[in-house]
Amino acid sequence: MNLLLDTHALLWWLSDDPALKTEARQAISQASNIIYVSAASAWEISIKKALGKLDAPDDLHAALLANRFEPLPITIGHATSAGNCRVTIMIHSIEC
């Protein structure tokens, strides 16, 4: 299964926060699943961390690699077609 973590789910995973549901934890930890993290999440985390509004890993890129998360770059085309996607809320599973 392919999963896209939103910013909250990513931060909850990295900090082992109980706000992340058990079902989501199991899906993320399953080795056969591919876990994607959007460049938009990294951007958001970096900005909020720089403003002092968020406690996050100093080296987010290293944290993503250590957790075997795959980067998901975003283009203008992706952004403009996002409204055509069906979203299932769990960890924010998206089908386009």
CORBEL-V662916 format. One record per backbone hydrogen bond with DSSP energy under -1.0 kcal/mol. NH is the residue of the N-H (numbers start at 0). CO is the residue of the C=O. Records with the same first field share a line. If there is no record, write none. Layout:
# CORBEL-V662916
NH=CO, CO
This chain:
# CORBEL-V662916
2=33
4=35
9=5
10=6
11=7
12=8
13=9
14=10
15=12
16=11
19=16
24=20
25=21
26=22
27=23
28=24
29=25
32=29
33=0
35=2
36=69
38=71
41=37
42=38
43=39
44=40
45=41
46=42
47=43
48=44
49=45
50=46
51=48
52=47
62=58
63=59
64=60
65=61
66=62
67=64
68=63
69=34
71=36
78=74
79=75
80=76
83=80
84=81
85=94
87=92
92=87
94=85
